[in-house]
Amino acid sequence: MPIYEYRCKKCGQVSEFLEEAGSQKKHVCQKCGSRAVEKVFSVFSARVSSSSSSGSSSSCPTGTCPLS
């Protein structure tokens, strides 16, 4: 299940909730108890590591990446 972030319209507290996609569950602010919360867009970061035995510093497996 994904984690969604909600911001309280009353106090501004941002809280995370684990819920099913498309859920209609009503959440309560964890700080002030208000039910006036809105879903906010979350940002995420992906980290990719490569383990190349060739000693090359290229991030593409073939070493011919046009973006490097």
C-alpha positions as CSV (number, residue, x, y, z in Angstrom):
1,M,0.0,0.0,0.0
2,P,1.3,3.5,-0.8
3,I,1.9,6.2,1.8
4,Y,0.0,9.5,1.2
5,E,0.6,12.8,2.8
6,Y,-2.2,15.1,4.1
7,R,-1.9,18.7,5.2
8,C,-4.2,20.1,7.9
9,K,-6.1,23.2,6.7
10,K,-6.4,24.4,10.3
11,C,-2.8,24.1,11.7
12,G,-0.7,23.2,8.6
13,Q,0.6,19.9,10.0
14,V,1.6,17.4,7.3
15,S,0.9,13.8,8.2
16,E,1.5,10.5,6.4
17,F,-1.0,7.7,6.2
18,L,-0.7,4.2,4.7
19,E,-3.8,3.5,2.7
20,E,-5.0,1.7,-0.4
21,A,-5.1,3.7,-3.7
22,G,-8.5,5.3,-4.2
23,S,-9.5,5.0,-0.6
24,Q,-12.2,7.3,0.7
25,K,-11.1,7.0,4.3
26,K,-11.4,10.3,6.3
27,H,-8.2,11.2,8.2
28,V,-7.8,13.3,11.3
29,C,-4.9,15.7,11.9
30,Q,-2.4,14.1,14.3
31,K,-1.5,17.4,15.9
32,C,-4.9,19.3,16.4
33,G,-7.5,16.7,15.7
34,S,-9.2,18.6,12.9
35,R,-10.9,16.6,10.1
36,A,-10.1,19.4,7.6
37,V,-7.2,17.7,5.9
38,E,-6.3,17.7,2.2
39,K,-4.1,15.3,0.2
40,V,-0.8,16.9,-1.0
41,F,1.6,15.8,-3.7
42,S,4.6,14.0,-2.3
43,V,8.0,14.0,-3.7
44,F,10.3,11.0,-3.8
45,S,13.9,10.2,-4.6
46,A,15.3,7.1,-6.3
47,R,18.9,6.2,-5.9
48,V,20.5,4.0,-8.4
49,S,23.9,2.4,-7.9
50,S,25.9,0.5,-10.4
51,S,28.6,-2.0,-9.7
52,S,30.8,-2.2,-12.7
53,S,33.9,-4.4,-12.7
54,S,35.4,-2.7,-15.8
55,G,36.5,0.3,-13.7
56,S,34.7,2.7,-16.0
57,S,33.1,5.7,-14.5
58,S,30.2,5.6,-17.0
59,S,26.8,5.0,-15.6
60,C,25.5,3.2,-18.7
61,P,26.1,-0.6,-18.8
62,T,27.4,-0.4,-22.4
63,G,29.5,2.7,-21.9
64,T,27.8,4.3,-24.9
65,C,25.1,6.3,-23.2
66,P,24.3,9.5,-25.3
67,L,23.3,11.4,-22.1
68,S,26.6,11.0,-20.3
